[in-house]
Amino acid sequence: MTLRYDPREGARNLLLNCIGVRPGQRITIAAEDPAEDFYDALAAACIFEVAEELGCQASLLPCPCVSGPESLPQSVIAALTEADHVIFQARAGDQVRFTELSGTASKTMSYALDIGLLGSEFCTLHHGFMREVLEQFEAELNAAKTWRITCPLGTDVMGTQIPASHDGGTVEDFTLLLFPVPIFRPVSCATMNGRVAVAHWLMSTANHVYENSFLRLDRPLMAVIEAGRIVDFEGPKDLSLRVREHYQRVGHLFDIEENVVHSWHAGIHPKALYPLNATSNIERWGSVAFANPRYLHFHTCGNYAPGEIAWSLFDTQVELDGKVYWQTGRFTYLDKPELRSRLAHYDIDDSALAQRFDIGI
């Protein structure tokens, strides 16, 4: 199989098809220091060069790692007012993905962590097409009354969607543009009941930085959920105790409701990939792998999106109103003739929707 690789095409997809830049506009690229071993310098440099070729006034702005969404640097806050567009090539952008930011600039979180990802089909698949996929799927999601998730390890949970007008709440959604299109809005677990196989690890949701956020699980546990709350962890006593202690520590650290299961969502991008083993850098892996349909995660520990502790499930089956949308980790919604008929509009062929399964696990 011949793999396409064109970082400049990925940069143009970001600038033109995602953001919609125009000549003369000011673009600030808030770039994390490559010494942090998360983002490389080459991806930001490529985006900068292509932006200038498109007639924009581009600049690179150092963006340090921050402890959480409340700690966004003043230099970045100023850029949100001074620039026309701000692109986060930095984890700080991920941390504010559910935060309302001031400033008139468009705000985009880029998951092109390095030049390889920027040039891969993950970033070159036309953003306009993926936006159509997202919008059409979310329309069906919003209309659905019930959902169910099962997985090969024994997960079986169900919930209903309660309209915001009924419970006084709001549907939480992303406050930034996300590039590439990785996922849909979180689905509330307020009415969720059943059992979730908590396996592999507990990991941070990337909302805050805190010590010992990763806890490896050598055996699965069953989390028993009633009305969106964890009421028990069933499994080996020693492991259950470690998990409970982990939740208690994180809950105390942020003064939050530790037993809440807030929401879930799954990846929808068929070309999302991660070429290294997940545990080589679990945070970096999670920032890309979550876009792949094989991966579904729950936001837990905190009554807000995205909470502070994520549960990772793989190869799930997801049903909305009894209709299957993911089957064994494959986003079968992409088979819809209405979506396939739109490929020609973007000058792409059926191979663009052939799902990748290489996500480091």
Secondary structure, 3 states (H helix, E strand, C coil): CCCCCCHHHHHHHHHHHHHCCCCCCEEEEEECCHHHCCCCHHHHHHHHHHHHHCCCEEEEEECCCCCCHHHCCHHHHHHHHHCCEEEEECHHHHHCCCCCCCCCCEEEEECCCCHHHHHCHHHHCCHHHHHHHHHHHHHHHHHCCEEEEECCCCCEEEEECCCHHHHCCCCCCCCCEEECCCECCCEECCCCEEEEEECCEEEECCCCCCCCCCEECCCCEEEEEECCEEEEEECCHHHHHHHHHHHHHHHHHHCCCCCEEEEEEEECCCCCCCCCCHHHCHHHHHHHHCCCCCEEEEEECCCCCCCCEEEEEECCEEEECCEEEEECCEEHHHHCHHHHCCCHHHCCCHHHHCCCCCCCC
